[in-house]
Amino acid sequence: MDAYEEHASPQQIIRAVSRLLEGGGIGVLITIISGSENVGAKLLVEQSGEVTGSLDNADLRNAAISQAKLFLDSRQEAKTIAVQEFAPQLQSDELLLFEWIRPEPRMVICGAGHVGAALATISALTGYHVTLIDDRSEFLKREKFPQPNVELLVAENWTDAVRKAIGDGHGVAVAVVTRGHNEDEECMRAVVPVNPDYVGLIGSKRRTTIVIDRLRGAGATPEQLQKIHAPIGLDIGAVSPEEVAIAILAEVICERRGGKGGSLSAWRRARS
């Protein structure tokens, strides 16, 4: 094994994490929690590839960086992993804690009608920072949305408003639930090139197909179109606006957490 490496100070790690979050980035914080004299040593691995800190030695550091990339793909919030599981050649008894580091999840909702309003309310309740956009100011009254994590944005121009709301798309879910084809298409033209974490479009199969065909004609790539959830939401038999909003949020959470969207009790029914 390589010689012991000097660890980053807690202040250095805190500054690196703060910088990452302020920039809207994503990373993994790795901490030695047992099996070493250096319990508490931390390593921050950013999705961009930048690394801050160190562990016991260069071999462990490199192995942990590789494992961090797999952990990011798993979408788990946190996991304790023995070094023996991913680097048996190191013959180490150390136990590492891997934790996702990412900004507060954001939900951008285009359209403040019945579904959009309901989605804004329940998304705020589940911890999302919500931006609700509409070109009708009367639909965006603060008394209707008193939650401090709901931002109301009147769109003088849909394209400009949507681009402002989604920024670089990191950590952002976008639900397009406007009142018509033209508004849908204008919003989607602004959303698709940014590649946010989630994009969903409300409407029937026919209506959403029309919009997607127009996007294809405007130059959207197959990869961009493949990412669009249209019609939006999980199939839970939703009827009311509130139920539709729940179906949408369920799909957003499923994508964010890496869920499967099925029933947790399906295995039991399959056995009976």
N, C-alpha and C positions, 0 to 999 in steps of 0.2 A: 504494500500500500504506500501511497505517497505520504509525505510528511504532513503533519497537522497544519491546517490553514487558519489564519487569523479570522475571527468572526466579525461580521458587521455589528456595530453597536445597535441597541434598540432604537436609538434616535434615527440612525441611518435607515433602518427597516421602516420605521413609521413615516419618514419623509418619502421613501420610495413608494409605499402604499398610497399615501396621500396624493402624490403626483400621478400615480396610475389612475386613481379614481377620478381625480379632477379632469384628467384627459379622456375619461370615458373608456379606459382600457379594461382588459380582463387579465387575470393572472392566477397563479397558485402560490399560496404561502405554505412552505414545508417546515415543520418543526420537529426536532428530535425530542421525543417524549419519554423514552426509556432506553436502557442498554448502553449508555455512554456516559462518560464523565462530563460531556458537554450538553446535557439535557437543557433544552430551551434555545439552542442554536437554531437560527432561522435562515431560510433561503427563499427569496421571492423570484419566481419564474414568470415572466410576462408572456402573454400570447404572442407579442411581437418578437420575442426571442431575447429580450434584455433580461439580465440576471443580476440580482443584488444579494450579497451575503454569501455564506459558505456553511458547510457542515464539517464533519470530522476531517475529511481529506478529499483530494481531488477525485479519486475513484468514486467515492460515495456521492459527491456533488454531481458528477456527470451522470451517474446512474439515476439519481433522483430527478435530474432535469428531464431525462428521457421518460421517466415514469410520469412526470407532471404533464407532459403532452398527452399521454394516454388518459390521465385523469380528467383533463379538460374535455376530451372527447366523450367521456362517460356522463358528463353533466351532473355528477353528484355534488352535493354541497360540501361534504366533508367525508373523509375516510381515513381510518388508521391502517397502515400497511407495514408489515414486517419487511425489513430489507431482504431477508431470505427469499421472499416471494418474487421479487423482481431483479435481484442481483445476488444469487446464491454463491457466485464465485468470490464474493467479498467475505464470506464466512463471518457475517456480522449478526449480533443479537439485537441490534437496534430496532426501535419501533418509531415510525415516522407518522406524523399527522399531516395530511394533505387537505387544504381548505381553499375553496373557490374565493377569489377576491374580484368583485365586480361592482359597478355602480348600482344604485337603487334602480329597480326595473321601471321602465317607462312605458306608458300606453298612450299612443296618439290615436284619437278617434276622430274620423272625418265624418261629420254629420251628427247633429244634436237633436234628431227626432226621437221618437219613443225608444227605439233600440239603442241609439247612441247615448241617450240620457241615462238609461238603465245600466248600460255597460260602464259608463263613467262612474256611477255610484258604487257598483259592486267592485270595480277594479280598485277604486280608492280604498275600500274597506279591506282589500286583501294586500295592501301595501304598495301598490303601484303609484308612481307619480303620473298623473293623468293630464294630458292636454286635449281639451275638447274644442273642435273647430267647427264653425258654421258661418255661412255668409248672411245669416239672419240674426241680428243682434238680439231680437226679442226671445230667441231660443237659448240665449246664454246669460240668464239672469243669475246673479250671485246668490240670491235667496233660494234658488232652486238647487244650487250646488255649494253648500256652505263648507264643505271639506277643505282644509288648508292645502291638501295635496292635489287639488283639481285646479288647473289653470284654464281659463276661458279665453279663446282667441277668435275674434271676429275676422273673417276672411274677406278682405276687399278683393283679393285675388287668390283663388284656391291654390294655385301652384306656389306662389310666394309663401303663403301661410303654412302649407304642408312642409316645404323645405325648411322653413325656420323652425318648425316644431320637431322634426326628426333629426336635424343635425347630421352627424356622420352615420347614424343608424345603429351604433353600438348599444346593446342593451334595450333596444326599442322594438315594441310590437305595434304594428299599425293595423287598425280596423277601419276599412272604408265602408261606411254604412249611410251614404248620402241618399237623397231623394230621387235621383235619376241617372240615366246613362251618361249624360254629358258631364255632370259633376263627378261621377265615378271615374270616368276616363281621365279627366283633368287631374284628379288626385293621384290616380295610379301612374300617370306619366311622370309625376313628381317623385313618387315613392320608389318605383322599381329600380331606377339606376343607382339609388343609394344603397340598396341591398340591406335593409334592416333585418333584425333577427327573425321577425315574423311579419308576414303580409297576408291579410285576409280581405275578401271582397264579398259583400252581401248580395243576395239576389238568386233568382232561379238559375238552373243550368243554362237556359237559353240566354238570359240577360248577361250572366257572367262570361259566357262564351263569346258574345258580341264584343264585350270590352276587351277580353284577352286577344281576340283576333285583331282588333284595332291596334293593340299594343304591339303585336307581332308585326303588323304592317308598318308600324312606326319605328321598327328596328330593335325591339326588345329581343334579347338572346333566349334560346331554349332554356338555358340554366336559370335565367331570371324568371321566365314564365313558369317553370316547374316549381318554383318556390311559392307561388301564389296559392293560397287556400281559397278556392272558389267553387261552389258556395262556401262561405265561411262557417266555422263551428263544427262541433261534434254532433253526430246524429243521436239526439236524446228524445226525439219526438216533440221538440219545443214548438209552442204555439204562440203564447203571449210574448210581448216585447221583453219582459223580464226573463222569461225562459230562454228566449233566443240569446239574450245577453249572457246568461249563465253558460249556454252551449259554446259561445264564442270564447269567454274567459277560460272555460275548461280546456279548449283546444290550445289557447295561448300558453297556459300553464303546462299542458302536456308537452308542448314543444320545448319550453324552457327547461323543464325538469327531465326531459328524456323519457317521459311516460309512454304507455302503449294505448291508453284511451279505452281499454276494455273494462269489464266488470271484475272486481277483485274476488268475487265469489264464483267465477266461471269454472274454476277447477273443481269446486265441490259439486256443482250440478253435473259436470262431466263424469264424476265418479258414481253418481246415483242412477 
